[in-house]
Every structure is written in structure tokens, then in C-alpha cells.
Amino acid sequence: MIDLKRTHSDLKLSRMLAAGTVVDQEGLLLCSVLEDGVEKAALVANPTGAEKVIGFSMTGDSQPAQTANVETVKVPATGAYVAQLSKTNIVAGKVRLVAAGAALTIVTSGSPAAGEVLVNHATGALTFNAAEAGKTVEATYIYELTLSQSKAMFGQRHINNFGLHAEFGQVEIQSGHGELYTDAFDASQDYAASGDLKLGANGIITKTGNGPVLNATVVHVPNAEVPFLGVRIAF
């Protein structure tokens, strides 16, 4: 999903989708591939660094399946040291928790040691070590939306204007120079720190992996008010 109030570019394209590609979300980075001598748009599951990014998806007929959230939680000063995120169904590997300026190591089983946090992705429960007692923790994460949540947050697509891109195999692309505010980013990364932005798996923005470096600059780090990542991009 993208923030339409903050997202724009100076070039808009329409491309057929490459074989095997289905685009059902906005704000995904698409790559150029040639099929029978014609450029088509592809989502790349495992970028290698050789990809050529041509822009980001604009659909308008897709119902968002997940989105981003940023919030703070307080670790209890005593007791079980358990705090609760406001959302559930957290996407594994797409969460970052920071206490007193230091990122906590996320574990999914056992008892967390100092500097670790046990995340229950299904329920959003966070279990901390006593070393974090009383601290305020900032959480940035991606979570799965139920259909009712998606409709409540983003509205319901008209029955005659739903899923047309998947059905007809074509997608609109914003390209050229512009700014993109998207929730399709790797929330485990620190976007306030220096470092290159890269193409991640299935069109997300990340700072790790083998994907090509993007000609992009962060203009907004996700926060509680605007939980989307804002980047200035030239394709």
C-alpha cells in the first residue's frame, strides 16, 4: 500500500506482466524483463543484483493484505516483563524493537537473555528479560490484515473494479523521478542509519541481501504518525 497524499512521480507507464507475475498490491518495486522482445514487468522473488528496477506498482483495485505499524510499549518494572503490541499476526522477520537506542535481538522460543525479546508473532505478545524492566520500547513491524481490517482502514474496492490487474495481466507503474511512501519495506532494518537501499524479495525495499542498489534516498523514517517508509527515487 502507498500513501497517495505523499507519493508521486513524473512518469507513468503501463506494462503487461511477465509470465508468472501477479501484482495485487501497490507500492511494490517492479523489474524490467524482455519476453518475445517486449518489455514486461516482473516481481522478483530472489534478487541477484542484475535486476533493472523500472518503477513501483499502482493498482487502485487491490485490497491490501498487510501494512506497517509503529508504536511504543512499556516493559513492566516487575513481574513477567510481558508487553503487548496493539496488532496481531506479525510477519516473521519484519519487526524491529529498540530500547534505549539499542536494537533488541528477536527470538521465537525459550527465555530471552539480556538484550533479547521473545516475540509471539500470532498474538503480538513481547516477553523481555529483566534487564529491560521499565524501559520504553519502540516497535516497527509489518502485520497481516484481516479482510474486515483492510476494508476499515483502506476502504472496500468496488465489486466491478477488484483484481482487474491479476485478471488482465497488466499493471500501471510510476517511474522516472519521484517520491514513494510505502508499507512494502523490510521493517527489521534501521532506515535512520546510513547505508544503501536495495531491492528486496518480491518488490519490497530493504538494506540487506543481494538485490541491486536503488538510486534512492530516505526522506521519511516510519513513525507512529506516518508508519510508511518515504524514499526519493530516480528510475
SELO-373558 format. One line per 5 residues: number of its first residue (from 1); their letters; for each residue z negated, y, x of N, C-alpha, C. Coordinates in Angstrom, 3 decimals. Each point is the difference from the previous one (the first is absolute). Layout:
N
NUM	a	Z Y X Z Y X Z Y X ~ ...
REM end
This chain:
235
1	midlk	0.000 -1.188 0.849 0.000 1.188 -0.849 0.000 1.240 0.886 ~ 0.657 1.051 -0.468 0.009 1.247 0.736 -0.607 1.111 -0.856 ~ -0.442 1.056 0.657 -0.474 1.196 -0.676 1.209 0.923 -0.156 ~ 0.534 0.070 -1.200 1.231 0.758 -0.236 -0.186 1.487 0.238 ~ -1.222 0.506 -0.169 -0.242 1.428 0.194 0.119 0.390 1.465
6	rthsd	-0.186 -0.951 0.903 -0.032 0.302 1.422 1.143 -0.650 0.784 ~ 0.821 -0.788 -0.647 1.059 -0.758 0.678 1.359 0.621 -0.280 ~ 0.785 0.177 1.066 1.330 0.574 -0.166 0.836 -0.316 1.235 ~ 1.314 0.111 -0.139 0.901 -0.129 1.144 1.287 0.740 -0.331 ~ 0.829 0.219 1.030 1.225 0.775 -0.226 1.242 -0.868 -0.162
11	lklsr	-0.162 -1.321 -0.075 1.152 -0.889 -0.182 -0.396 -1.161 -0.897 ~ 0.763 -0.219 -1.039 -0.263 -1.107 -0.920 1.207 -0.922 -0.035 ~ -0.264 -1.289 0.169 1.045 -1.011 0.046 -0.204 -1.023 -1.110 ~ 1.050 -0.724 -0.279 -0.090 -1.155 -0.881 0.682 -1.153 0.712 ~ -0.707 -1.115 0.139 0.532 -1.144 0.726 -0.255 -1.288 -0.768
16	mlaag	0.953 -0.920 0.137 -0.230 -1.353 -0.496 -1.044 -0.666 0.887 ~ -0.730 -0.926 -0.576 -1.018 -0.719 0.753 0.612 -1.173 0.755 ~ -0.477 -0.218 1.202 0.456 -1.141 0.794 -0.424 -1.306 -0.670 ~ 0.701 -1.049 0.320 -0.306 -1.314 -0.572 -1.456 -0.365 0.272 ~ -0.707 -0.408 -1.029 -1.389 -0.411 0.138 -1.012 1.120 -0.110
21	tvvdq	0.453 1.246 -0.086 -0.924 1.139 -0.087 -0.219 0.398 -1.447 ~ -1.261 0.140 -0.358 -0.396 0.526 -1.305 -0.923 1.188 0.255 ~ 0.337 1.142 -0.536 -0.831 1.197 0.140 -0.612 0.313 -1.359 ~ -1.295 -0.177 -0.113 -0.664 0.246 -1.275 -1.120 1.026 0.126 ~ -0.005 0.749 1.124 -0.998 1.035 0.209 0.662 1.208 0.664
26	eglll	-0.567 1.175 -0.236 0.457 1.204 0.670 -0.724 0.181 1.328 ~ 0.608 0.800 0.890 -0.655 0.364 1.248 0.063 -1.040 1.088 ~ 0.876 -1.001 -0.135 0.163 -1.027 1.024 1.137 0.392 0.940 ~ -0.179 -0.203 1.289 1.048 0.303 0.967 1.069 -1.090 -0.039 ~ 1.241 0.433 -0.155 1.130 -0.915 -0.099 0.868 0.084 1.246
31	csvle	0.594 -1.117 0.359 0.812 -0.073 1.216 1.461 -0.239 -0.337 ~ 0.861 0.463 0.896 1.440 -0.143 -0.159 0.463 -1.353 0.541 ~ 0.768 -0.713 -0.828 0.657 -1.224 0.458 1.439 0.032 -0.508 ~ 0.885 -0.644 0.728 1.401 -0.091 -0.417 0.271 -1.372 -0.604 ~ 0.562 0.011 -1.195 0.438 -1.234 -0.645 1.449 0.191 -0.427
36	dgvek	0.884 -0.818 0.545 1.444 0.130 -0.264 0.496 1.403 0.321 ~ -0.562 0.571 1.089 0.444 1.300 0.461 -0.520 1.178 -0.799 ~ -0.954 -0.231 -0.891 -0.538 1.063 -0.846 -1.502 0.119 0.250 ~ -0.479 1.252 0.164 -1.436 0.194 0.205 -0.768 -0.312 -1.282 ~ -1.060 -0.788 0.179 -0.919 -0.311 -1.098 -1.432 0.230 0.477
41	aalva	-0.914 0.050 -0.956 -1.406 0.282 0.308 -0.808 -1.284 -0.022 ~ -0.865 -0.149 1.002 -0.797 -1.218 0.105 -1.456 0.322 0.268 ~ -0.871 -0.790 -0.583 -1.408 -0.030 0.390 -0.147 -1.092 1.055 ~ -0.662 0.325 1.095 -0.133 -0.950 1.104 -1.417 -0.547 0.019 ~ -0.116 -1.322 -0.127 -1.325 -0.622 -0.051 -0.693 -0.001 1.352
46	nptga	0.778 -0.226 1.068 -0.583 -0.090 1.338 0.835 0.830 0.973 ~ -0.265 1.298 0.081 0.803 0.862 0.878 -0.066 -0.433 1.463 ~ 1.124 0.151 0.696 0.081 -0.389 1.408 0.130 1.187 0.936 ~ 0.331 1.176 -0.565 0.235 1.177 0.820 1.458 0.409 0.019 ~ 0.885 -0.871 -0.462 1.436 0.299 0.008 0.465 0.646 -1.303
51	ekvig	-0.873 0.125 -0.974 0.385 0.505 -1.314 0.329 1.498 0.039 ~ 0.875 0.414 -0.907 0.355 1.407 -0.170 -0.479 0.442 -1.387 ~ -1.054 0.797 -0.017 -0.569 0.464 -1.264 0.879 1.122 -0.552 ~ 0.367 -0.090 -1.276 0.888 1.004 -0.587 -0.689 0.894 -1.032 ~ -1.201 -0.340 -0.412 -0.681 0.827 -0.986 -1.027 -0.803 -0.764
56	fsmtg	-0.536 0.609 -1.058 -1.026 -0.680 -0.783 0.426 -0.119 -1.459 ~ -0.479 -1.047 -0.627 0.451 -0.363 -1.339 -0.507 0.962 -1.062 ~ 0.907 0.294 -0.945 -0.325 0.759 -1.205 0.488 -0.841 -1.178 ~ -0.895 -0.434 -0.836 0.433 -0.858 -1.103 -0.194 0.667 -1.363 ~ -1.204 0.490 -0.269 -0.256 0.648 -1.273 -0.133 -0.959 -1.168
61	dsqpa	0.374 -1.263 0.197 -0.100 -0.962 -1.094 -0.942 -1.158 0.345 ~ -0.743 0.134 1.092 -0.884 -1.090 0.412 -1.446 0.303 -0.379 ~ -0.721 -1.030 -0.360 -1.416 0.133 -0.327 -0.798 -0.342 1.257 ~ -0.721 0.969 0.584 -0.719 -0.268 1.249 -0.945 -1.190 -0.112 ~ 0.001 -0.848 1.025 -0.839 -1.195 0.014 -1.243 0.172 0.860
66	qtanv	-0.019 1.009 0.875 -1.161 0.270 0.833 0.034 1.463 0.407 ~ -1.134 0.502 0.458 -0.065 1.379 0.449 -1.157 0.150 0.978 ~ -0.192 1.223 0.484 -1.009 0.268 1.022 -1.204 0.719 -0.603 ~ -1.135 -0.151 0.657 -1.202 0.726 -0.397 -0.811 0.341 1.244 ~ -0.648 1.158 -0.040 -0.908 0.419 1.062 -1.299 0.438 -0.659
71	etvkv	-1.105 -0.507 0.474 -1.297 0.356 -0.563 -1.082 -0.201 1.052 ~ -1.196 0.517 -0.287 -1.153 -0.237 0.869 -1.039 -0.818 -0.755 ~ -0.656 -0.866 0.738 -1.100 -0.791 -0.554 -1.213 0.170 0.902 ~ -1.166 -0.187 -0.572 -1.253 0.131 0.755 -0.610 -1.372 0.202 ~ -0.271 -0.334 1.258 -0.666 -1.271 0.304 -1.476 0.153 -0.344
76	patga	-0.568 -0.932 -0.767 -1.423 0.101 -0.321 -0.852 0.047 1.267 ~ -1.098 0.755 -0.053 -0.888 0.117 1.160 -0.802 -1.268 0.225 ~ -0.211 -0.764 -1.069 -0.753 -1.251 0.096 0.663 -1.039 -0.901 ~ -0.481 -1.209 0.095 0.467 -1.037 -0.914 1.160 -0.799 0.546 ~ 0.972 -0.276 -0.863 1.096 -0.894 0.376 1.149 0.735 0.701
81	yvaql	-0.075 1.332 0.061 1.033 0.814 0.666 1.385 -0.256 -0.595 ~ 0.057 -0.055 -1.326 1.257 -0.231 -0.711 0.390 1.267 -0.749 ~ 1.233 0.437 0.187 0.562 1.134 -0.742 1.230 -0.488 -0.756 ~ 0.396 0.772 -1.005 1.092 -0.427 -0.865 1.116 1.030 -0.033 ~ 1.236 -0.444 0.310 1.155 0.862 -0.188 0.258 0.168 -1.494
86	sktni	0.626 1.106 -0.366 0.266 0.259 -1.411 1.155 -0.835 -0.540 ~ 0.820 -0.570 0.893 1.142 -0.817 -0.415 -0.206 -1.439 0.457 ~ 0.687 -0.907 -0.656 -0.031 -1.421 0.369 1.397 -0.445 0.409 ~ 0.134 -1.280 0.347 1.288 -0.565 0.414 0.602 0.778 1.170 ~ -0.817 0.150 1.042 0.418 0.698 1.201 1.011 -0.863 0.758
91	vagkv	1.063 0.620 0.506 1.018 -0.756 0.739 -0.529 -0.316 1.396 ~ -0.052 -1.277 0.339 -0.515 -0.424 1.303 0.809 0.610 1.133 ~ -0.696 0.506 1.009 0.651 0.592 1.152 0.423 1.437 -0.217 ~ -0.235 0.555 -1.189 0.416 1.373 -0.317 -1.223 0.833 -0.372 ~ -1.038 -0.069 0.834 -1.218 0.760 -0.254 -0.577 0.474 1.335
96	rlvaa	-0.526 1.220 -0.004 -0.630 0.577 1.177 -1.330 0.606 -0.432 ~ -1.057 -0.350 0.708 -1.345 0.485 -0.297 -0.561 0.675 1.242 ~ -0.443 1.239 -0.166 -0.461 0.809 1.128 -1.408 0.509 -0.283 ~ -0.932 -0.252 0.921 -1.376 0.467 -0.111 -0.342 0.825 1.229 ~ -0.471 1.216 -0.212 -0.389 0.892 1.096 1.115 0.149 1.024
101	gaalt	1.247 0.068 -0.490 1.146 0.212 0.871 0.533 -1.233 0.689 ~ -0.612 -1.142 -0.214 0.433 -1.241 0.651 0.508 -0.991 -1.033 ~ 1.170 -0.588 0.257 0.556 -0.995 -0.909 -0.802 -1.287 0.091 ~ -0.325 -0.566 -1.143 -0.720 -1.268 -0.048 0.987 -1.161 0.037 ~ -0.409 -1.081 0.646 0.824 -1.214 0.031 -0.191 -0.760 -1.292
106	ivtsg	1.097 -0.350 -0.645 -0.062 -0.676 -1.294 -0.007 -1.501 0.198 ~ -0.965 -0.659 -0.638 -0.076 -1.461 0.017 0.024 -0.477 -1.452 ~ 0.376 -1.262 -0.187 0.127 -0.531 -1.359 -0.917 -1.187 -0.265 ~ -0.835 -0.340 0.982 -0.948 -1.093 -0.207 -1.184 0.179 0.946 ~ -1.089 -0.694 -0.300 -1.177 0.061 0.847 -0.799 1.277 -0.206
111	spaag	-0.966 0.210 0.879 -0.843 1.191 -0.053 0.517 1.023 1.001 ~ 0.238 1.235 -0.432 0.556 1.003 0.917 -0.978 0.395 1.090 ~ 0.504 0.124 1.214 -0.806 0.495 1.116 0.052 1.526 -0.007 ~ -0.717 0.630 0.906 0.045 1.456 0.123 1.444 0.441 0.249 ~ 0.440 1.010 -0.725 1.376 0.471 0.137 0.999 -0.778 -0.818
116	evlvn	-0.468 -0.960 -0.796 0.874 -0.787 -0.864 -0.352 0.234 -1.466 ~ 0.945 -0.338 -0.862 -0.232 0.055 -1.442 0.710 -1.184 -0.647 ~ -0.698 -0.669 -0.881 0.557 -1.132 -0.736 0.620 0.538 -1.289 ~ 1.296 -0.199 -0.155 0.727 0.523 -1.160 0.332 -1.131 -0.957 ~ -0.431 0.160 -1.238 0.435 -0.908 -1.063 1.202 0.654 -0.660
121	hatga	1.197 -0.456 0.333 1.204 0.662 -0.471 0.160 -0.097 -1.514 ~ -0.496 -1.051 -0.600 0.151 -0.172 -1.442 -0.869 0.971 -0.789 ~ -1.233 0.194 0.450 -0.948 0.805 -0.777 -0.198 1.414 0.549 ~ 0.397 0.242 1.261 -0.234 1.296 0.614 -1.395 0.190 0.552 ~ -0.794 -1.077 0.051 -1.349 0.089 0.555 0.057 0.040 1.529
126	ltfna	-0.810 0.876 0.599 -0.071 0.152 1.451 -1.408 -0.330 0.457 ~ -0.123 -0.959 0.919 -1.305 -0.372 0.544 -0.074 0.438 1.449 ~ -1.016 0.802 0.327 -0.137 0.581 1.326 -1.144 -0.631 0.775 ~ 0.010 0.225 1.291 -1.124 -0.355 0.861 -1.067 1.084 -0.108 ~ -1.229 -0.357 0.331 -1.096 0.967 -0.060 0.243 1.208 0.903
131	aeagk	0.862 -0.149 1.015 0.304 1.115 0.903 0.692 1.145 -0.729 ~ 0.616 -0.288 -1.153 0.685 1.035 -0.776 -0.853 0.523 -1.150 ~ -1.268 -0.409 -0.076 -0.868 0.401 -1.108 -0.041 1.520 -0.156 ~ 0.205 0.460 -1.230 -0.089 1.412 -0.308 1.222 0.824 0.348 ~ 1.002 -0.588 0.609 1.178 0.763 0.414 0.971 0.215 -1.165
136	tveat	0.754 1.082 0.089 1.104 0.250 -0.931 1.285 -0.550 0.620 ~ 0.728 -0.782 -0.764 1.194 -0.680 0.492 1.214 0.494 -0.783 ~ 1.042 0.406 0.722 1.253 0.368 -0.660 0.906 -1.219 -0.060 ~ 0.504 -0.278 -1.183 0.867 -1.163 -0.216 1.387 0.458 -0.415 ~ 1.012 -0.487 0.715 1.403 0.217 -0.357 0.621 -1.368 -0.219
141	yiyel	0.608 -0.220 -1.153 0.496 -1.351 -0.268 1.112 0.013 -1.048 ~ 0.731 -1.107 -0.004 1.017 -0.269 -1.008 -0.564 -1.056 -0.943 ~ 0.209 0.194 -1.301 -0.498 -0.994 -0.951 1.061 -0.313 -1.048 ~ -0.083 -1.213 -0.526 0.937 -0.453 -1.016 -0.379 0.600 -1.352 ~ 1.020 0.431 -0.737 -0.205 0.557 -1.324 0.250 -1.044 -1.078
146	tlsqs	-0.870 -0.019 -0.999 0.348 -0.753 -1.198 1.065 0.801 -0.746 ~ 0.680 -0.624 -0.927 1.040 0.700 -0.752 -0.591 1.170 -0.782 ~ -1.180 -0.208 -0.588 -0.622 1.080 -0.767 -0.416 1.149 0.914 ~ -0.491 -0.303 1.212 -0.344 1.053 0.950 1.238 0.787 0.404 ~ 1.088 -0.714 0.274 1.233 0.649 0.420 0.528 0.936 -1.088
151	kamfg	-0.029 -0.447 -1.244 0.471 0.835 -1.103 -0.887 1.219 -0.187 ~ -1.324 -0.194 0.150 -0.933 1.105 -0.185 0.167 1.063 1.088 ~ 0.279 -0.436 1.237 0.103 0.926 1.119 1.376 0.650 0.108 ~ 1.051 -0.779 -0.240 1.357 0.478 0.280 0.911 0.054 -1.225 ~ -0.530 -0.392 -1.145 0.818 -0.005 -1.201 0.810 -1.274 -0.125
156	qrhin	0.438 -0.295 -1.205 0.802 -1.200 -0.239 1.476 0.338 -0.011 ~ 0.786 -0.777 0.707 1.429 0.205 0.011 0.601 -0.391 -1.355 ~ 0.998 0.761 -0.427 0.635 -0.283 -1.286 0.620 -1.389 0.038 ~ -0.094 -0.691 -1.116 0.463 -1.385 -0.049 1.474 -0.132 0.367 ~ 0.804 1.049 -0.277 1.420 -0.047 0.343 0.298 0.560 1.388
161	nfglh	-1.063 0.372 0.713 0.183 0.551 1.351 -1.021 -0.632 0.934 ~ -0.036 -1.322 -0.013 -0.966 -0.728 0.823 0.711 -1.100 0.772 ~ -0.205 0.010 1.327 0.556 -1.064 0.825 1.499 0.042 0.160 ~ 0.630 1.156 -0.248 1.458 0.064 0.060 0.521 -0.195 1.419 ~ -0.772 0.441 0.994 0.461 -0.140 1.378 0.094 -1.471 0.404
166	aefgq	-0.997 -0.762 -0.402 0.051 -1.419 0.312 1.135 -0.677 -0.757 ~ 0.245 0.450 -1.234 1.029 -0.643 -0.826 1.404 0.311 0.491 ~ 0.232 1.256 0.398 1.354 0.411 0.389 0.207 0.004 1.518 ~ -1.062 -0.237 0.766 0.162 -0.131 1.441 0.364 1.273 0.713 ~ -0.518 1.125 -0.472 0.312 1.282 0.615 -1.263 0.852 0.032
171	veiqs	-0.079 0.900 0.992 -1.195 0.812 0.142 0.370 1.401 0.475 ~ -0.774 0.992 -0.442 0.148 1.353 0.511 -0.881 0.155 1.237 ~ 0.474 0.793 0.955 -0.690 0.160 1.280 -0.090 1.484 0.331 ~ -1.199 0.451 0.347 -0.144 1.341 0.542 0.098 -0.097 1.515 ~ 0.891 0.814 0.579 0.286 -0.089 1.421 0.069 1.407 0.592
176	ghgel	0.570 0.104 1.207 0.108 1.288 0.670 -1.345 0.461 0.530 ~ -0.299 1.286 -0.183 -1.268 0.575 0.421 -0.885 0.208 -1.234 ~ -1.265 -0.288 0.129 -0.880 0.200 -1.143 -1.425 -0.415 0.294 ~ -0.796 0.016 -1.048 -1.383 -0.443 0.082 -0.243 -1.054 -1.072 ~ -0.774 -0.988 0.378 -0.267 -1.149 -0.859 -1.506 -0.200 -0.111
181	ytdaf	-0.510 0.000 -1.222 -1.393 -0.355 -0.270 0.024 -1.333 -0.737 ~ -0.473 -1.047 0.665 0.140 -1.351 -0.520 -1.294 -0.790 0.136 ~ -0.191 -0.958 -0.913 -1.118 -0.932 0.136 0.455 -1.307 0.655 ~ 1.256 -0.036 0.449 0.524 -1.180 0.702 -0.247 0.152 1.497 ~ -1.271 -0.041 0.375 -0.373 0.120 1.408 -1.076 -1.028 0.330
186	dasqd	-0.116 -0.294 1.286 -0.995 -0.945 0.489 -1.342 0.725 0.092 ~ -0.857 -0.227 -0.978 -1.253 0.751 -0.093 -1.014 -0.386 1.072 ~ 0.272 -1.021 0.788 -0.935 -0.389 1.058 0.114 0.891 1.231 ~ 1.019 0.874 0.031 0.259 0.809 1.185 -0.617 1.396 -0.110 ~ -0.236 0.626 1.164 -0.546 1.351 0.071 1.149 0.990 0.177
191	yaasg	0.352 0.696 -1.073 1.141 0.909 0.051 -0.379 1.395 0.490 ~ -1.292 0.229 0.227 -0.424 1.260 0.603 0.128 -0.044 1.518 ~ 0.111 -1.195 0.559 0.115 -0.166 1.448 1.465 0.109 0.426 ~ 0.216 0.320 1.258 1.363 0.075 0.523 0.609 -1.392 0.064 ~ 1.312 -0.034 0.066 0.689 -1.280 0.066 1.216 -0.006 -0.895
196	dlklg	0.986 -0.832 0.343 1.242 -0.067 -0.751 -0.194 -0.660 -1.359 ~ 0.789 0.461 -0.950 0.107 -0.679 -1.282 1.163 -0.979 0.079 ~ -0.172 -1.170 -0.640 1.013 -1.044 0.073 0.329 -0.537 -1.383 ~ 1.136 -0.661 -0.066 0.362 -0.747 -1.193 -0.827 -1.279 -0.034 ~ -0.720 -0.206 -1.099 -0.790 -1.207 -0.157 0.668 -1.000 -0.924
201	angii	-0.673 -1.105 -0.240 0.552 -1.074 -0.826 0.288 0.487 -1.411 ~ 1.177 -0.333 -0.486 0.411 0.299 -1.372 -0.031 1.491 -0.325 ~ 0.338 0.822 0.993 0.242 1.408 -0.264 -1.193 0.921 0.051 ~ -1.160 -0.485 0.449 -1.158 0.887 0.075 -0.008 0.745 1.333 ~ -0.810 1.056 0.072 -0.198 0.732 1.245 -1.242 -0.541 0.688
206	tktgn	0.092 -0.193 1.307 -1.125 -0.516 0.761 0.000 0.624 1.389 ~ -0.945 -0.407 0.836 -0.038 0.461 1.389 0.012 -1.171 0.968 ~ 0.127 -1.216 -0.507 -0.022 -1.193 0.833 1.249 -0.833 -0.266 ~ 0.146 -1.098 0.752 1.087 -0.926 -0.246 1.243 0.302 0.805 ~ 1.068 -0.729 -0.315 1.241 0.055 0.772 1.075 0.864 -0.631
211	gpvln	-0.302 0.654 -1.108 1.012 0.806 -0.675 0.426 1.199 0.809 ~ 1.146 0.576 -0.326 0.475 1.170 0.727 -0.916 1.202 -0.224 ~ -0.067 0.862 1.008 -0.774 1.234 -0.117 0.740 0.952 -0.929 ~ -0.724 0.586 -0.926 0.597 0.927 -0.949 0.022 1.411 0.569 ~ 1.020 0.743 -0.332 0.043 1.425 0.333 -0.831 0.721 -1.053
216	atvvh	-1.321 -0.097 0.154 -0.901 0.447 -1.057 -1.288 0.560 0.581 ~ -0.576 0.946 -0.723 -1.252 0.631 0.381 -0.937 0.002 -1.199 ~ -1.250 -0.345 0.221 -0.973 0.027 -1.090 -0.311 1.445 -0.367 ~ 0.104 0.317 -1.279 -0.357 1.332 -0.480 -1.214 -0.035 -0.921 ~ -0.403 -1.201 -0.400 -1.190 -0.134 -0.845 -0.607 -1.383 0.188
221	vpnae	-1.254 -0.017 0.400 -0.750 -1.257 0.107 -0.621 -0.295 -1.364 ~ 0.117 -1.223 -0.497 -0.548 -0.309 -1.318 -1.470 0.400 -0.122 ~ -0.350 0.643 -1.119 -1.382 0.350 -0.253 -0.310 -0.248 -1.469 ~ -1.227 0.322 -0.401 -0.424 -0.306 -1.367 0.799 0.786 -1.037 ~ 0.419 1.201 0.349 0.749 0.826 -0.939 1.445 -0.450 -0.129
226	vpflg	0.648 -0.271 1.147 1.392 -0.484 0.020 0.023 -1.249 0.883 ~ -0.113 -1.185 -0.585 -0.117 -1.228 0.796 1.326 -0.520 0.562 ~ 1.069 0.781 -0.100 1.301 -0.403 0.541 0.151 0.506 1.430 ~ 0.782 -0.728 0.794 0.350 0.433 1.351 1.190 0.939 -0.089 ~ -0.130 1.187 0.616 1.097 0.951 0.003 0.650 0.058 1.371
231	vriaf	1.314 -0.162 0.048 0.726 0.054 1.277 1.247 0.854 -0.147 ~ 0.340 0.718 1.050 1.276 0.708 0.096 0.960 -0.884 0.761 ~ 1.155 -0.272 -0.612 0.924 -1.011 0.541 1.406 0.577 0.111 ~ 0.688 -0.402 1.069 1.426 0.279 0.144 0.714 -1.332 0.220 ~ 0.901 -0.368 -0.901 0.699 -1.286 0.095 1.374 0.195 0.650
REM end
